[in-house]
């Protein structure tokens, strides 16, 4: 069992690309969140030894260093940026635990931040003089193109293979939005306002009229299946977590440092795992990660008081519940990524911050919680925490 404890956490509101956070760079989104967490939990900035930040869309540089300096930390603060795409925010927190265990730090701020609205325009440099640069939206995530499907197509192929209909996916998305809308009143204790961004702006009440207007975003290309069947299992726009901006961080410390600094240990860090899985079905890697975390702690899914999955697709959440034998009512109590948005490098940290807030509000002492996420290329990350 890890020696680390969580002494603070928080996130900003998640805003769709082009929304309330769209004019801010990553460090301009993340710095107010870090400062707000330190104020909320009475943590002195000079107690922090390092900042680890997940970021996927920044295209280089060191967003963690920009963030640490923008937040007002001392120049001596170490800063490490992590890019494992969607897993980056949760991987950053697991890496922070490793830094503590190695004796390289006593207190670390870790999480993720994404300014997707301000992401650089991507181009491949031409191979020969006179050739134009080649623009692209997504980098390769596997060296073999046959193993690197478009994420939307991978979800559509899986939905067809698993028999998950569009109707079922859309119904899941409607429920995710409904939970997120219902939870708005009590999310203010976890959300740190940035200007006018005081609550998640994407969730809304959906009815059949909304669903009927939603276009198909992807349909399986399996030529052995008739078009009507493929359409019946297609992925609609509402069943996808939308592109977004946002940030979330936790403050993680050794037991000794928390005692010395008089910081209440709200949660024990039980384990964090990062795993690889099949690139062809990247969204299923969250299942592998969750199973690995449960095995490492000798826990069962039924032992978890709360479970948070960043569901990039409704089909992913359905598969997660089915394969882990988890009741849908136990997953994402207050809506997941479908009803919130997907700020890539921050999404895993946001799911964990959501879990911590829910458990701090309502879970009994010693209760366990699980957070999980998957990423392009077949990567998964998961963490288990325990309320102190």
Secondary structure, 3 states (H helix, E strand, C coil): CCCEEEEEEEECCCEECCCCCCCCCHHHHHHHHHHHHHHHCCCCHHHCCEEEEECCCCCCCCHHHHHHHHCCCCCCCEEEEECCHHHHHHHHHHHHHHHHHCCCCCEEEEEEEECHHHCCCCEECCCCCCCCCEECCCCCCCCCHHHCCCHHHHHHHHHHHHCCCHHHHHHHHHHHHHHHHHHHHHCCCCECCECCECCCCCCCCCCHHHHHHCCEEECCCCCCCCHHHHHHCCEEHHHECCEEEEEEEEEEEEHHHHHHCCCCCCEEEEEEEEEECCHHHHHHHHHHHHHHHHHHHCCCHHHEEEEEECCCEHHHHHHHHHHHCCCHHHECCCCCHHHCCECHHHHHHHHHHHHHHHHHHHCCCCCEEEEEEEECCCEEEEEEEEEC
